[in-house]
């Protein structure tokens, strides 16, 4: 029995090593291809430089612009990418593969920005500030997914919860003010979280189908009201928005200050929620119980943890977080609701959750990647790059496909994720 177990373990180790080696070679080829792409496609005319503005006229502390010579920089970028690719073939390893790919993608983005900005001026601070803003709904959607899936409930309904929050924020905000609209959006998101919990925990409905049903229901109701009611009663769709406010001293730090400390309530709220959720899940007794329910619910039940109550609480809480994220679309941005205005951000939030390995900080980091891809397509459109605007609009979704396809590395969900629990 021992020999058979040892043989099986050895076979699994060899299979894993073979898969890691194959993946390392594939990533090496990808990095070399990126090097060729930079070298032969992102060519810059001799003598042209890219100018990145690091401050705005409103900043209290002014620093000079960052001027990057286009041609030499992209040649160095191509050489670094080629070096990383060759190293992957010679010295692979799962950990180094992920690091190399991350560095390679960062180098590619920098080379692309230098190529697009060559001979022009570009506000780097403005783009980073827009990245943080556009990452908010994705980060909150990812956090909602973390709270749900840590207790083994797959939450496909994040998209519908975001949309419900956006709709409620606009409607109630128009009637009773922004603060009331925000809390109403949180409450409605919580109601849909409670509905999802009832469907999948009590009635053990298929979790994917339950989430899709909620998404379609919210989309249908909000689309009808938007086209039939808001079109006639425009005063019901004219909510106030939360303006940005600067945190003293911290907001004056060049580059970082405008990005993190000169934002509106929703940005600060997202950062606080990520910090609180991280502490709760990984440093408190109730967080440990929640993770136990997600990994091994029967063992948790044996220890006296109420699996049903734990799942109800966390899925409802996830709905409230998603409702808050949905309010960003209206109360934190444009002040009005438009049909299907979330535009798939809930699904991208799920990708951020996977990319972040079911950790709040990881989900926020992934959301910043998607937020950057979202903001760059708008900023580059102003630079009149030869890339069609339709391709620029694809940027955040291409990033999502790359992550979901597993190029960044396979993620392991909680062991009982998606599995209904029946108490014996």
N, C-alpha and C positions, 0 to 999 in steps of 0.2 A: 504493500500500500504506500509505504514511504517512498520507494523507488519510483512508483507511478506518479506520485505527486511531484517529486523532484523533476522527473522527465517533463511533465506538463508545464511546470514553472520555467524550466530551461527553454522549452519550445516557445512559450509566450515571450520570454525575454529576447530570444533570437528574432522572432517576428517583429517585435517592437523596434529592435535595433535596425532591422532591415527597412522598416517603414520610415524611421527617422533618417537613415542614410539616403533613401530615395527622395524624401522630401527636401533634404539638404541640397541634393543635386538639382532638383527642380528649382529651388529658390536661387541657387547659383546661376542657373540659366536665365531666370527672370531678371536678376540684377545685371547680368552682362547685357541682356537685351535693353534694359533701361539705360545703360551706359551708351550703347549705340544710338538710342533714341535721342539722348541729350547731345551727343557729339554731332550727329548728322541732321537733326531736325530743329533743335533749338539753337540755331546759329544766330549770332549777333554781329552786326556790321562793325568793322574795326573802328575803334575810338569811341563807340557808344557806351554810355554808362546808365545804370538804373539808379534813380534817386528815390529813396524812401524817407518820407517825412516822419519823424519820431515824436513830434509834438504838434499841437494845434495853436492857433493864435490865442485861444482862451486859457491855455495852460499857464499856471503861475510860474513854473520853472521851464525855461526854454533851453533846448539843446539843439545842436546842429543836425543837419540831415545826414543820412547814411548813403554814401555814394559808392556803388559797386561797379567796377569795370566788367561789362557783360561778357566779352569774349574769354578773357582769362578765367573768370569765375566758372563759366560753364565747362571749360576744358578741365579744370581741377575737379569739378563735380563728376564729369564723365570718368576721370581717372579713379576717383574714390569708389564709384559704383563698380567699375571693372575689378578693382582690388577686392572689394567685398564679395563679388561673384566668384572670383577665382579661389578666394579663401574658403568659400563654401564647398567647393569640390575637394579641396585638400584636407580641410579640418572641419567636418560637419558638426553635428550635435544639435539636439532640439533647442536648447536654451540659446546657443549662439545663432541659430537660424532665425529665431524670432527677433533677436536684437539686430542682426544684420538687415533683415527686411525692414524693420522700423527705421533704422538709420538711413537705409537706401531710399525709402519713400520720402523721408524728410529732405534728403538731398535733392530728390527729383522735384519736390514742391518748390524748394528755394531756387533751383535752376529755372523752373518754369516761370516763377515770379520775376526773376531777373530778365529773362527773355521777353516777357510780356511788357515789362516796364522800361525796357531799353530806350533811351532817348526821351523818356517822359518822367513825370513825377507822380508818386503814389503814396498815399497816407497809410503807412503800416499800422499806426496807432488806431486809425479809424476802422481798419479791417479786423484787428484783434478785438476791438470793442464790439463790432458787429458779430464776430464769432461767438463771443460770450452771450450776447443777447439771443442769437438764433439757436444756441445750444440749450437754452432753458427748457422749452417744452420737451425736447428729446431727453434731456437729463431727468426731468420729472417723470416722463413716461418710462424711462429705464428704471428709475427708482421704484415706481409702482410695480413694475415687473419683478424686481428683486424682492420686494415685500411679499408678493403673492407666491412666487416660485420657491422662496425659502421655506414656505410651509407646504410645498408640493402642489400648488394650484397654478396651472398654466393660464395666464391672463392674456388671451388674444383680444379682450374687450377694451384694452387701453385706448385704442383709436376712438371707439365710441365714447369712452369716458372723457377724453380730451375734447371731443366735439360737443358733448353735452355741457361741459364746463364753459366752453367758449360761448355757446348759445345762451346759457343761463346768465353768464356774466354780462352779456350785451343787453338782454331783456331786463333783468332786475336792476342792473346798473343804470339803464336809461330812466327807470322809474324812481329808484330810491337812492341812487348814488353809487360811486365806485366801491366803497368799502362793503356795503350791503351786497352788492353784486358779486364781489369776490367770495364772501362767506357763503352766499347762496350757491355759487359754482362748486365750492368745496362740499357743501351738503348734498347737492345733486350727484356729484361724483361718488360720494359715499353711499348714496342710495343705490346706484348701479353696481357698486362693489358688493353691497349687501345682497342684491338680486343675484349676482353671479355666484356668490357664496351659497345662497339657498339652492340654486340650480345644481351646482356641482358637488356640494358637501352633503346636503340633506337628501336631494333627489337623485344624486349620482349621475347626472346628465353628462354626456361626453363634453369634456372641458373645451375642446376646440369649437365644437358646434355651438355651445352656450355663448362663447365669446363672439362668434360670427353673428349669432342671432341678435345680440345686444348692439353690435356695430351697425347692422342693417336697420334695426329699429330706430336707433338714434339718427342715423343718416336720413331715413325716410321722414321722420317727424320734423327734424330741423329744416330739411329741404322744403317741405310743404309750407311750414310757417314762414320761412324766408321769402318764398316766392309769392305766397298768397296774402300774408298778413303784413310783413314788414314792408312790402312794396307799396301798400296802401297807407299804413300808419307808420310813417317814417320816424316819428318821435319815439317809437318803441325800439328803435335800432340806432340810437345816438348816445352812447354811453361816454362818460368822462374817462380819461386814461390817467394812469399813475405816471407822473413825470420822474425823470432821473433826479437824484440828489447826491451830492458829493460828500463823502466822509472826510472831515477835516484832516489835514496833513497827509493821510494816506492817499487821498485823491489827487495830490499834487506830485506824486512820484511819476517821473516820465515813463511812458509806455504802459507800465503795470497799473498805475493809478487810474487812468480812464477805463481800462479794461475791467478791473475788479471793484473799484471803489468810487465810480461815478456812474451808477446804474440805477434802475428803478427797483421797486419793492420785490418784483418777481425774481430778479437775479439774486438779490441778497437772500430771499426766501429759499431759493433752490440750493444755494451754498450751505445755508444753515440746516436745511432738511437732510442734505447728504451727510453733514458732520454728525447730526443727532442720530440718524439711522445707523451710521457706522458704529457709533458708540453703543447704541441699543442692541444691535444684532451680535456684536462680538465682545462686549464687555459687561453685559448685564445677565442676570439669571433668566429673565423672560426671553431675552434674545437667544440664549442657549437652548431654551425649551422650544422656541420656534424652529431653530435649525434642526433640533432633534426630530421634530414632527416631519420636517422635510426629508430627512435622511432615513429614518426608521420609525414610522408612526406606531407600529405595534409595540416596539420596545418602549417608546415614549409613553404609550397608554399603560403599559405594565408598571411604569414608574409613577403613575398617578397624574400624568399630564392629560388634560382634556383636549383631545385632538380636534374634535369638532369646533369647540369654542375658540381654540387657537387659530384655526383656519378662518373661521368667520371674522374674527377680530382683524387679522392681518389683511385679508382680501378687502374688507371694508375700508381699512386704513389706506390701502393701495388706491382704492377708488377716490378717496378724498385727496390724495396727493395728485392723482391724474386730473381731478376737477380743478385743483389749483393751477396745474400746468395748462389746462384748457383756457382758464380765464386770461392767461397771458396773451392769447391771440386777439382778444378784444380789449380788455381793460389795460393790458400792458403794451399794446401796439397801436391798433388803428381805431379803436373805439366803436366798431360796428361789426356785425356778423355777416359773413358771406357763406353761401352754400359750400359745404365740404371744405371749409377753409383750413382744416388741419392737414389736409393733403398728404396723408400717409405718415405723419410724424409719429403716430403711435406705433406703427410697425417698425419704423426706424429706431424708436425707443427700445423695442424688443431686441433688435440687432445690437444696440448699445449695451443692453444687459448681458447678452451672450459674449460680446467682445470684452466686457468688463468682468467676466467670470462670476457673475451673480454677486458682485460686491458694489456697494453704493459709490465708492470712490472710482472704481473701475468703470462703472456706468457713466459717471460724470466725465471721466477722461475720454471715453469713446464718444460721448455727446459733443465734446469740444472738437473732435476730429470731424464729425458730421456737420457741426456748426460752421467749421472752417470751410468745408467743401461747399456749404450752402452760401456762405458770405462771399467766397472768392468768385463764384459765378456772376454775382451782381457787380462786384468791384471791377472785374476784368471787362465786363461789358462797357464800362465807362472809358476804358483805355483803347477801345476800337481794335481789339486783337482780331487777327484773321480767322479765329475759330468761330463758327456759327453759334449764335446765341442758344439754339436748341441743344447743342452739345454741352455748352456751359451749364444749362439747366439740368442736365443729366448728372452733374458732378456728385451731389449728395446720394443719389440712388446707386451710382456706380460704386461709391465707397461702401454702401450697404451690401451690395452683392459681393464685393471682395471679402468683407468681414464674414458674412453668412457662409460663403463658400469654404471658409476655413483656411484661407491663406495666412492669416495671422497666427494660427495655431488652434488645435482642437480644444474646446472647452467642455468640462464635465459638469453637468447640472446636478442638483440634489438628487440622491438616489431614488427617491419615491416620487419625483416630479411627474405630474400628470396621472398618477395612480389614485383612484378613489379608495377611501378607507371604510371598511365595515367593522364596526365594533362587535366583538364576539360576546 
